[in-house]
């Protein structure tokens, strides 16, 4: 979101460096988590789906981003990206909450 409000090229370069470092550290962690959750028998499928999702995103995002930037400008493009990230974070926390509840139900002794 701050990227949408930047007016200095130096700040933009600093943001790009931070993004590159963050992505370089996060991508391997995300892939490892996908593989861990899939289990040993589905590791190949997990890796394929992980890269398929990344490739689809890398193919679609520039096209959609170009239309948004042409129609509403770069600040709107960056705010839109921040909104998508916010939705993804919300989905992640909802998923984690559901997984925790399912795990607690599995550990509870069966009544009967």
TAKACOR-V116491 format. One line per field, one symbol per residue. phi: phi as a letter, one per 40 degrees, with the letter a starting at -180 (. if undefined). Layout:
phi = ???
This chain:
phi = .cdcbcbbccccccccccccccccccdcccccccccccgccbcccccccdccccccccccdccccccccccbgcdcccccccccccccccccccccccccccccccccccci
